[in-house]
Amino acid sequence: MTTPTATPVLPVPAVEGACEMCPHALRAHDAISLRFCAATRAAAITRGCVCPA
């Protein structure tokens, strides 16, 4: 039996450099923030922000 692998889903910027899920620029995201915003987008949920900015 094979183990399925997940494909990471990153936030897609609405405007160059802007995060679609929070008010911060993508460059302000660390690895945790990118993952958090990607999960927020994938699950289509509304929640706070964890960006270090």
C-alpha positions in Angstrom: 0.0 0.0 0.0 1.3 3.4 -0.9 1.3 6.4 1.4 -0.4 9.5 0.0 1.6 12.6 -0.1 0.2 16.1 0.5 0.9 18.9 -1.9 1.5 22.2 -0.2 -0.9 24.9 -1.0 0.6 28.4 -0.6 -1.5 31.5 -0.4 -2.1 33.0 -3.8 -1.5 36.7 -3.8 -4.4 38.9 -5.0 -1.8 41.7 -5.6 1.9 41.0 -6.1 3.4 40.5 -2.7 0.1 40.6 -0.8 -1.3 37.7 1.2 -4.9 36.8 0.4 -5.6 35.6 3.9 -4.1 38.3 6.2 -3.2 42.0 5.9 0.5 41.3 5.7 2.9 41.1 2.7 4.1 37.6 1.8 7.7 38.8 2.5 6.6 39.3 6.1 5.6 35.7 6.5 7.9 33.1 8.1 7.5 29.4 7.5 4.8 29.0 10.1 2.8 32.0 8.8 3.0 30.7 5.2 1.7 27.3 6.4 -1.0 28.9 8.6 -2.3 31.1 5.8 -2.2 28.2 3.3 -4.2 26.0 5.7 -6.7 28.9 6.3 -7.2 29.3 2.5 -7.4 25.5 1.9 -10.0 25.1 4.6 -11.9 28.3 3.6 -12.1 29.4 7.2 -11.8 32.8 9.0 -9.3 33.1 11.8 -6.7 35.4 13.3 -3.2 36.0 12.0 0.1 34.4 13.3 2.5 36.6 11.2 5.5 37.9 13.1 5.0 41.4 11.5 
